Amino acid sequence: MAALAERVSVAKASVAASAVANLRLVGTKGASAAVGQALEIKDGNVVWKLHPAYGAWFWPLMHKLTELVLTVPQAQLEPVQAGDSIEPPRAPSEVEKDKVLKMPELVKDELRVYKLVIKGKTPSVSKAFPKRTANLSALRYCCKRVADHP
């Protein structure tokens, strides 16, 4: 528990020290790291900007995204380490899309969407999707698949 508190403290200091800090999803590292930019921390949550390519893993049937920002509990993120990949994920295969679409959507795995911009659509304003969530299980699956099958 002390290690978790220290990671969160380091992440807070990192975000406070600069306008943007790279943070990864806890439990991911190296080639399977899910890295995004922490834009701000408020009420125990991090406003975390991911590469839009992650959108194809969250919502396989949606049009291509141009911006994706989530609200993630601080405890779910940690500072990026040397060797963590900051490259966007590849697009999911048809088999992977099917798997994501069939994943159960558990309340404990819900990440609130803070901002979502779909290619060719009018840009959405922050907090425009109060009920839209992203599935944390889909993100973890993406990280594993991208690392195992580049």
MIDOVO-674942 format. One record per residue: residue number from 1; x, y, z of N, C-alpha, C in turn; chain. Coordinates in nm, 3 decimals. Each point is the difference from the previous one (the first is absolute). Layout:
# MIDOVO-674942
(NUM; (X; Y; Z); (X; Y; Z); (X; Y; Z); "A")
...
# end
This chain:
# MIDOVO-674942
(1; (0.082; -0.119; 0.000); (-0.082; 0.119; 0.000); (0.087; 0.126; 0.000); "A")
(2; (0.111; -0.005; 0.071); (0.090; 0.115; 0.004); (0.060; 0.027; -0.137); "A")
(3; (0.028; -0.108; -0.076); (0.055; 0.017; -0.134); (-0.101; 0.069; -0.092); "A")
(4; (-0.127; -0.037; 0.013); (-0.104; 0.062; -0.080); (-0.011; 0.148; 0.034); "A")
(5; (0.001; 0.034; 0.127); (-0.008; 0.139; 0.043); (0.118; 0.080; -0.054); "A")
(6; (0.117; -0.063; -0.002); (0.120; 0.068; -0.051); (-0.013; 0.025; -0.151); "A")
(7; (-0.052; -0.099; -0.076); (-0.018; 0.017; -0.145); (-0.097; 0.112; -0.029); "A")
(8; (-0.110; 0.003; 0.074); (-0.100; 0.105; -0.020); (0.060; 0.136; 0.034); "A")
(9; (0.078; 0.005; 0.107); (0.065; 0.124; 0.040); (0.097; 0.049; -0.107); "A")
(10; (0.078; -0.093; -0.057); (0.094; 0.035; -0.108); (-0.077; 0.049; -0.121); "A")
(11; (-0.110; -0.067; -0.033); (-0.081; 0.040; -0.115); (-0.057; 0.140; 0.021); "A")
(12; (-0.050; 0.028; 0.121); (-0.054; 0.133; 0.032); (0.107; 0.106; -0.018); "A")
(13; (0.118; -0.027; 0.055); (0.110; 0.096; -0.009); (0.040; 0.021; -0.145); "A")
(14; (0.000; -0.106; -0.077); (0.037; 0.007; -0.140); (-0.098; 0.087; -0.078); "A")
(15; (-0.129; -0.018; 0.024); (-0.102; 0.079; -0.068); (0.008; 0.145; 0.046); "A")
(16; (0.021; 0.020; 0.128); (0.007; 0.136; 0.054); (0.122; 0.075; -0.055); "A")
(17; (0.110; -0.072; -0.020); (0.124; 0.063; -0.044); (-0.005; 0.044; -0.146); "A")
(18; (-0.079; -0.065; -0.080); (-0.010; 0.037; -0.140); (-0.146; 0.002; -0.041); "A")
(19; (-0.025; 0.059; -0.115); (-0.137; 0.007; -0.048); (-0.052; -0.139; -0.038); "A")
(20; (0.090; -0.086; -0.050); (-0.039; -0.133; -0.045); (0.104; -0.101; 0.046); "A")
(21; (-0.045; -0.115; 0.050); (0.091; -0.107; 0.040); (-0.049; -0.130; -0.060); "A")
(22; (0.092; -0.084; -0.044); (-0.037; -0.131; -0.052); (-0.016; -0.097; 0.116); "A")
(23; (-0.113; -0.068; 0.003); (-0.028; -0.102; 0.100); (-0.045; -0.126; -0.071); "A")
(24; (0.028; -0.115; 0.062); (-0.043; -0.127; -0.058); (-0.102; -0.066; 0.091); "A")
(25; (-0.078; -0.088; -0.058); (-0.097; -0.077; 0.075); (0.075; -0.098; 0.089); "A")
(26; (-0.036; -0.007; 0.127); (0.063; -0.093; 0.094); (-0.015; -0.142; -0.055); "A")
(27; (0.109; -0.076; 0.007); (-0.002; -0.138; -0.047); (0.044; -0.015; -0.144); "A")
(28; (0.025; 0.111; -0.068); (0.052; -0.006; -0.137); (0.141; 0.056; 0.002); "A")
(29; (0.086; -0.055; -0.084); (0.137; 0.052; -0.007); (0.066; -0.047; -0.127); "A")
(30; (0.113; 0.061; -0.031); (0.075; -0.038; -0.119); (-0.082; 0.014; -0.127); "A")
(31; (0.003; -0.104; -0.083); (-0.073; 0.002; -0.127); (-0.150; 0.000; 0.020); "A")
(32; (-0.046; -0.045; 0.117); (-0.145; -0.005; 0.025); (-0.050; 0.118; 0.082); "A")
(33; (0.080; 0.104; 0.014); (-0.041; 0.116; 0.080); (-0.110; 0.079; -0.069); "A")
(34; (-0.101; 0.037; 0.077); (-0.105; 0.090; -0.047); (0.036; 0.138; 0.056); "A")
(35; (0.056; 0.084; -0.085); (0.051; 0.130; 0.044); (-0.085; 0.112; -0.056); "A")
(36; (-0.034; 0.093; 0.088); (-0.075; 0.118; -0.039); (0.054; 0.121; 0.074); "A")
(37; (-0.054; 0.114; -0.032); (0.042; 0.124; 0.063); (-0.100; 0.041; 0.108); "A")
(38; (0.053; 0.028; 0.118); (-0.084; 0.051; 0.109); (-0.013; 0.150; -0.021); "A")
(39; (-0.120; 0.045; -0.027); (-0.023; 0.141; -0.025); (-0.027; 0.077; 0.128); "A")
(40; (-0.068; -0.066; 0.095); (-0.025; 0.060; 0.131); (-0.047; -0.108; 0.097); "A")
(41; (0.010; 0.032; 0.128); (-0.048; -0.089; 0.105); (-0.103; 0.078; 0.080); "A")
(42; (-0.118; -0.063; 0.016); (-0.102; 0.065; 0.083); (-0.089; -0.107; 0.062); "A")
(43; (-0.032; 0.020; 0.125); (-0.089; -0.089; 0.076); (0.044; -0.147; -0.006); "A")
(44; (0.133; -0.023; 0.008); (0.051; -0.137; 0.001); (0.002; -0.068; -0.135); "A")
(45; (-0.031; 0.076; -0.104); (0.002; -0.056; -0.136); (0.097; 0.077; -0.088); "A")
(46; (0.053; -0.070; -0.099); (0.091; 0.061; -0.097); (-0.074; 0.013; -0.132); "A")
(47; (0.007; 0.119; -0.059); (-0.051; 0.021; -0.135); (0.113; -0.047; -0.091); "A")
(48; (-0.019; -0.115; -0.065); (0.106; -0.075; -0.067); (-0.027; -0.007; -0.149); "A")
(49; (0.086; 0.064; -0.078); (-0.016; 0.003; -0.146); (0.076; -0.116; -0.063); "A")
(50; (-0.073; -0.084; -0.071); (0.059; -0.114; -0.070); (0.009; 0.029; -0.149); "A")
(51; (0.086; -0.073; -0.068); (0.005; 0.010; -0.146); (-0.136; -0.046; -0.054); "A")
(52; (-0.054; 0.068; -0.100); (-0.132; -0.037; -0.052); (-0.009; -0.144; -0.052); "A")
(53; (0.113; -0.061; -0.034); (-0.001; -0.138; -0.050); (-0.056; -0.098; 0.104); "A")
(54; (0.005; 0.035; 0.128); (-0.057; -0.087; 0.104); (-0.152; -0.010; -0.016); "A")
(55; (-0.061; 0.098; -0.062); (-0.145; 0.000; -0.019); (-0.051; -0.123; -0.073); "A")
(56; (0.078; -0.051; -0.096); (-0.040; -0.120; -0.075); (-0.006; -0.123; 0.090); "A")
(57; (0.073; 0.003; 0.110); (-0.003; -0.112; 0.095); (-0.117; 0.014; 0.098); "A")
(58; (-0.035; 0.122; 0.036); (-0.114; 0.021; 0.090); (-0.133; -0.020; -0.073); "A")
(59; (-0.010; 0.057; -0.120); (-0.124; -0.002; -0.077); (0.031; -0.042; -0.143); "A")
(60; (0.012; -0.130; -0.026); (0.041; -0.050; -0.132); (-0.090; 0.040; -0.117); "A")
(61; (-0.124; 0.032; 0.026); (-0.092; 0.034; -0.109); (-0.012; 0.150; -0.025); "A")
(62; (0.065; 0.081; 0.082); (-0.010; 0.145; -0.012); (0.096; 0.051; -0.108); "A")
(63; (-0.035; 0.112; -0.059); (0.090; 0.065; -0.097); (0.130; 0.038; 0.070); "A")
(64; (0.101; 0.025; -0.080); (0.131; 0.036; 0.053); (-0.007; 0.126; 0.085); "A")
(65; (0.072; -0.002; 0.112); (0.003; 0.115; 0.090); (0.118; 0.091; -0.033); "A")
(66; (-0.017; 0.129; 0.030); (0.112; 0.093; -0.013); (0.048; 0.048; 0.137); "A")
(67; (-0.082; -0.024; 0.104); (0.042; 0.034; 0.136); (-0.075; -0.089; 0.100); "A")
(68; (0.073; -0.045; 0.102); (-0.056; -0.087; 0.103); (0.061; 0.039; 0.135); "A")
(69; (-0.086; 0.042; 0.092); (0.044; 0.037; 0.134); (-0.093; -0.069; 0.100); "A")
(70; (0.059; -0.069; 0.097); (-0.076; -0.072; 0.102); (0.025; 0.059; 0.137); "A")
(71; (-0.087; -0.031; 0.094); (0.020; 0.034; 0.140); (0.031; -0.132; 0.071); "A")
(72; (0.119; -0.008; 0.058); (0.048; -0.124; 0.060); (0.038; 0.024; 0.146); "A")
(73; (-0.040; -0.090; 0.090); (0.043; 0.015; 0.140); (0.152; 0.001; 0.009); "A")
(74; (0.054; 0.089; 0.083); (0.145; 0.013; 0.015); (0.069; -0.132; 0.030); "A")
(75; (-0.062; -0.085; 0.078); (0.062; -0.127; 0.039); (0.020; -0.093; -0.119); "A")
(76; (-0.068; 0.027; -0.112); (0.012; -0.084; -0.119); (0.117; 0.039; -0.089); "A")
(77; (0.066; 0.112; 0.033); (0.109; 0.049; -0.084); (0.129; 0.015; 0.079); "A")
(78; (0.112; -0.008; -0.072); (0.131; 0.016; 0.061); (0.094; 0.065; -0.102); "A")
(79; (0.112; 0.055; 0.047); (0.093; 0.066; -0.093); (0.058; -0.098; -0.102); "A")
(80; (0.027; 0.050; -0.119); (0.062; -0.079; -0.105); (0.144; -0.030; 0.042); "A")
(81; (0.046; -0.120; -0.033); (0.137; -0.042; 0.030); (0.078; -0.014; -0.131); "A")
(82; (0.132; -0.002; 0.011); (0.084; -0.023; -0.116); (-0.037; -0.134; -0.062); "A")
(83; (-0.011; -0.004; -0.131); (-0.035; -0.124; -0.069); (-0.148; -0.016; -0.030); "A")
(84; (-0.084; 0.089; 0.056); (-0.143; -0.006; -0.029); (-0.026; 0.054; -0.141); "A")
(85; (-0.082; -0.071; -0.074); (-0.034; 0.044; -0.136); (-0.102; 0.113; 0.008); "A")
(86; (0.026; 0.105; -0.075); (-0.096; 0.110; -0.007); (-0.067; 0.004; -0.138); "A")
(87; (0.026; -0.104; -0.079); (-0.059; -0.010; -0.134); (-0.149; -0.033; 0.011); "A")
(88; (-0.080; 0.052; -0.093); (-0.143; -0.035; 0.001); (-0.018; -0.147; -0.035); "A")
(89; (-0.110; -0.059; 0.044); (-0.022; -0.141; -0.033); (-0.039; -0.018; -0.147); "A")
(90; (0.024; -0.119; -0.050); (-0.046; -0.033; -0.135); (-0.153; -0.017; 0.005); "A")
(91; (-0.060; -0.003; -0.116); (-0.145; -0.023; -0.006); (-0.031; -0.146; 0.036); "A")
(92; (-0.112; -0.024; 0.065); (-0.034; -0.139; 0.035); (-0.042; -0.080; -0.124); "A")
(93; (0.029; -0.129; 0.003); (-0.045; -0.090; -0.107); (-0.150; -0.025; 0.017); "A")
(94; (-0.061; -0.064; -0.097); (-0.143; -0.032; 0.010); (-0.028; -0.092; 0.119); "A")
(95; (0.089; -0.096; 0.024); (-0.016; -0.092; 0.114); (0.009; 0.078; 0.131); "A")
(96; (0.095; 0.093; 0.007); (0.016; 0.082; 0.121); (-0.120; 0.092; 0.021); "A")
(97; (-0.053; 0.054; -0.109); (-0.120; 0.085; 0.011); (-0.116; -0.081; 0.058); "A")
(98; (-0.018; -0.122; -0.051); (-0.107; -0.086; 0.051); (0.017; -0.027; 0.149); "A")
(99; (0.123; -0.026; 0.041); (0.028; -0.028; 0.142); (-0.036; 0.122; 0.085); "A")
(100; (0.041; 0.119; -0.044); (-0.029; 0.123; 0.074); (-0.151; 0.022; 0.009); "A")
(101; (-0.069; -0.021; -0.110); (-0.145; 0.021; -0.001); (-0.074; -0.095; 0.093); "A")
(102; (0.058; -0.116; 0.026); (-0.063; -0.100; 0.086); (0.045; 0.009; 0.146); "A")
(103; (0.094; 0.091; 0.029); (0.047; 0.014; 0.139); (-0.112; 0.052; 0.089); "A")
(104; (-0.011; -0.054; 0.119); (-0.099; 0.055; 0.093); (0.040; 0.141; 0.044); "A")
(105; (-0.096; 0.085; 0.015); (0.027; 0.137; 0.044); (-0.031; 0.007; 0.149); "A")
(106; (0.104; -0.013; 0.080); (-0.014; 0.001; 0.144); (0.013; 0.141; 0.055); "A")
(107; (-0.077; 0.032; 0.101); (0.005; 0.133; 0.060); (0.141; 0.033; 0.048); "A")
(108; (0.071; -0.097; 0.056); (0.135; 0.025; 0.051); (0.100; 0.033; -0.110); "A")
(109; (-0.034; -0.033; -0.126); (0.090; 0.025; -0.113); (-0.039; 0.123; -0.082); "A")
(110; (-0.098; 0.076; 0.046); (-0.044; 0.116; -0.076); (0.093; 0.119; 0.022); "A")
(111; (0.042; 0.060; -0.111); (0.075; 0.125; 0.002); (-0.088; 0.104; -0.069); "A")
(112; (-0.022; 0.110; 0.065); (-0.086; 0.104; -0.058); (0.071; 0.072; -0.115); "A")
(113; (-0.073; 0.021; -0.108); (0.052; 0.076; -0.113); (-0.011; 0.148; 0.032); "A")
(114; (0.110; 0.071; -0.008); (0.003; 0.143; 0.028); (-0.019; 0.080; -0.129); "A")
(115; (0.067; -0.047; -0.107); (-0.013; 0.067; -0.129); (0.019; -0.104; -0.110); "A")
(116; (-0.084; 0.011; -0.102); (0.003; -0.094; -0.110); (-0.030; 0.078; -0.127); "A")
(117; (0.091; -0.007; -0.098); (-0.021; 0.068; -0.127); (0.011; -0.105; -0.110); "A")
(118; (-0.107; -0.012; -0.078); (-0.007; -0.096; -0.109); (0.037; 0.071; -0.130); "A")
(119; (0.083; -0.066; -0.080); (0.045; 0.057; -0.127); (-0.120; 0.041; -0.085); "A")
(120; (0.004; 0.123; -0.051); (-0.106; 0.049; -0.087); (-0.121; 0.057; 0.073); "A")
(121; (0.003; -0.004; 0.131); (-0.112; 0.052; 0.079); (0.042; 0.131; 0.068); "A")
(122; (-0.097; 0.076; 0.042); (0.029; 0.122; 0.074); (0.070; -0.039; 0.131); "A")
(123; (0.110; 0.066; 0.035); (0.069; -0.035; 0.125); (-0.093; 0.008; 0.120); "A")
(124; (0.013; -0.098; 0.086); (-0.081; -0.004; 0.122); (0.066; 0.085; 0.107); "A")
(125; (-0.080; 0.054; 0.086); (0.053; 0.078; 0.109); (0.033; -0.093; 0.116); "A")
(126; (0.085; 0.045; 0.089); (0.034; -0.079; 0.118); (-0.125; -0.034; 0.077); "A")
(127; (-0.002; -0.118; 0.056); (-0.111; -0.050; 0.080); (-0.129; -0.016; -0.080); "A")
(128; (0.011; -0.015; -0.131); (-0.120; -0.014; -0.083); (-0.062; -0.138; 0.011); "A")
(129; (0.071; -0.096; 0.057); (-0.048; -0.136; 0.005); (-0.008; -0.048; 0.144); "A")
(130; (-0.091; 0.056; 0.079); (-0.004; -0.037; 0.142); (-0.033; -0.146; 0.024); "A")
(131; (-0.064; -0.067; -0.095); (-0.036; -0.140; 0.020); (0.085; -0.095; -0.082); "A")
(132; (0.082; 0.051; -0.091); (0.083; -0.088; -0.082); (0.120; -0.044; 0.081); "A")
(133; (0.027; -0.129; -0.006); (0.116; -0.054; 0.070); (0.083; -0.084; -0.095); "A")
(134; (0.124; -0.020; 0.038); (0.091; -0.088; -0.071); (0.029; -0.118; 0.092); "A")
(135; (0.019; -0.115; -0.058); (0.020; -0.123; 0.076); (0.148; -0.022; 0.028); "A")
(136; (0.038; 0.005; 0.126); (0.139; -0.022; 0.041); (0.049; -0.137; -0.045); "A")
(137; (-0.086; -0.099; -0.001); (0.038; -0.135; -0.046); (0.043; 0.003; -0.147); "A")
(138; (-0.067; 0.082; -0.080); (0.037; 0.012; -0.141); (0.139; 0.062; -0.015); "A")
(139; (0.031; 0.097; 0.085); (0.132; 0.062; -0.005); (0.108; -0.099; 0.041); "A")
(140; (-0.024; -0.077; 0.104); (0.098; -0.101; 0.042); (0.017; -0.108; -0.107); "A")
(141; (-0.110; -0.039; -0.064); (0.006; -0.098; -0.109); (0.082; 0.056; -0.116); "A")
(142; (-0.024; 0.125; -0.033); (0.075; 0.067; -0.107); (0.150; -0.006; 0.029); "A")
(143; (0.039; 0.036; 0.120); (0.141; 0.003; 0.037); (0.064; -0.139; -0.014); "A")
(144; (-0.071; -0.100; 0.046); (0.052; -0.137; -0.007); (0.012; -0.046; -0.145); "A")
(145; (-0.103; 0.022; -0.079); (0.000; -0.045; -0.139); (0.105; 0.073; -0.084); "A")
(146; (0.013; 0.128; 0.020); (0.096; 0.079; -0.078); (0.143; -0.044; 0.033); "A")
(147; (0.026; -0.030; 0.125); (0.134; -0.046; 0.039); (0.028; -0.142; -0.050); "A")
(148; (-0.102; -0.088; 0.008); (0.018; -0.139; -0.042); (-0.004; -0.020; -0.151); "A")
(149; (-0.076; 0.085; -0.070); (-0.018; -0.012; -0.146); (0.015; 0.135; -0.067); "A")
(150; (0.124; 0.049; -0.009); (0.020; 0.135; -0.056); (-0.043; 0.020; -0.141); "A")
# end
